[in-house]
Amino acid sequence: MSNRIEILEEYRRANSQLATLKRQESENVHSSSETVRIEPRYGDEMNDLTNKCAQLDMILEAMAASED
């Protein structure tokens, strides 16, 4: 059971980091009438964290299914 708790905590940390990076990216976008090209500063990090969250989510789902 502690393994599930550790995985869940790691998922929460990664998800929190991802939310922080998304918020920081969005703070740099300002609305205007002109077309704006957005260059992500944290694109690679955000992709890595998204993939990590997806993998951890699959592990947690598999663990939950095996408990049923």
The 8 nearest C-alpha neighbors of each residue, nearest first, counted from 0:
[[1, 3, 2, 4, 5, 62, 6, 66],
 [2, 0, 4, 3, 5, 6, 7, 8],
 [1, 3, 5, 0, 4, 6, 7, 8],
 [4, 2, 6, 0, 1, 5, 7, 59],
 [3, 5, 1, 7, 2, 6, 8, 0],
 [6, 4, 2, 8, 7, 3, 1, 9],
 [7, 5, 9, 3, 8, 4, 10, 2],
 [6, 8, 10, 4, 5, 9, 3, 11],
 [7, 9, 11, 5, 10, 6, 4, 12],
 [8, 10, 6, 12, 7, 11, 13, 5],
 [11, 9, 7, 13, 8, 12, 52, 14],
 [10, 12, 14, 8, 9, 13, 15, 7],
 [13, 11, 15, 9, 14, 10, 16, 8],
 [14, 12, 16, 10, 15, 11, 48, 17],
 [13, 15, 17, 11, 12, 16, 10, 18],
 [14, 16, 12, 18, 17, 13, 11, 19],
 [17, 15, 19, 13, 14, 18, 12, 20],
 [16, 18, 14, 20, 15, 19, 45, 48],
 [19, 17, 15, 21, 16, 20, 22, 14],
 [18, 20, 16, 22, 17, 21, 23, 15],
 [21, 19, 23, 17, 22, 18, 24, 16],
 [22, 20, 24, 18, 23, 19, 17, 25],
 [21, 23, 19, 25, 20, 24, 18, 26],
 [22, 24, 20, 26, 21, 25, 19, 27],
 [25, 23, 21, 22, 26, 27, 20, 39],
 [24, 26, 22, 27, 28, 23, 21, 29],
 [25, 27, 23, 24, 28, 22, 29, 21],
 [28, 26, 25, 24, 29, 23, 37, 22],
 [29, 27, 25, 26, 30, 24, 37, 35],
 [30, 28, 27, 31, 26, 25, 35, 32],
 [29, 31, 28, 32, 35, 33, 34, 27],
 [32, 30, 33, 29, 34, 35, 28, 36],
 [31, 33, 34, 30, 35, 29, 36, 28],
 [34, 32, 31, 35, 30, 36, 29, 28],
 [33, 35, 36, 32, 31, 30, 37, 29],
 [36, 34, 33, 37, 31, 30, 28, 29],
 [37, 35, 38, 34, 28, 39, 33, 29],
 [36, 38, 39, 35, 28, 27, 40, 24],
 [37, 39, 40, 36, 42, 41, 24, 35],
 [40, 38, 42, 41, 37, 24, 43, 25],
 [39, 41, 42, 38, 24, 43, 44, 20],
 [40, 42, 44, 39, 43, 45, 20, 24],
 [43, 41, 45, 39, 44, 40, 46, 47],
 [44, 42, 46, 45, 41, 47, 40, 48],
 [45, 43, 47, 41, 46, 42, 48, 17],
 [44, 46, 48, 42, 43, 47, 41, 17],
 [47, 45, 49, 43, 44, 48, 42, 50],
 [48, 46, 44, 50, 45, 49, 51, 43],
 [47, 49, 51, 45, 50, 46, 52, 13],
 [50, 48, 46, 52, 51, 47, 45, 53],
 [49, 51, 53, 47, 48, 52, 46, 54],
 [50, 52, 48, 54, 53, 49, 47, 55],
 [53, 51, 55, 49, 50, 54, 10, 56],
 [52, 54, 56, 50, 51, 55, 49, 57],
 [55, 53, 57, 51, 56, 52, 50, 58],
 [54, 56, 58, 52, 57, 53, 10, 51],
 [55, 57, 53, 59, 54, 58, 52, 60],
 [58, 56, 60, 54, 55, 59, 61, 53],
 [59, 57, 55, 61, 56, 60, 62, 54],
 [58, 60, 62, 56, 61, 57, 63, 55],
 [61, 59, 57, 63, 62, 58, 64, 56],
 [62, 60, 64, 58, 63, 59, 57, 65],
 [61, 63, 59, 65, 60, 64, 58, 66],
 [62, 64, 60, 66, 61, 65, 59, 67],
 [65, 63, 61, 67, 66, 62, 60, 59],
 [64, 66, 62, 63, 67, 61, 60, 59],
 [65, 67, 63, 64, 62, 61, 60, 0],
 [66, 64, 65, 63, 62, 61, 60, 59]]
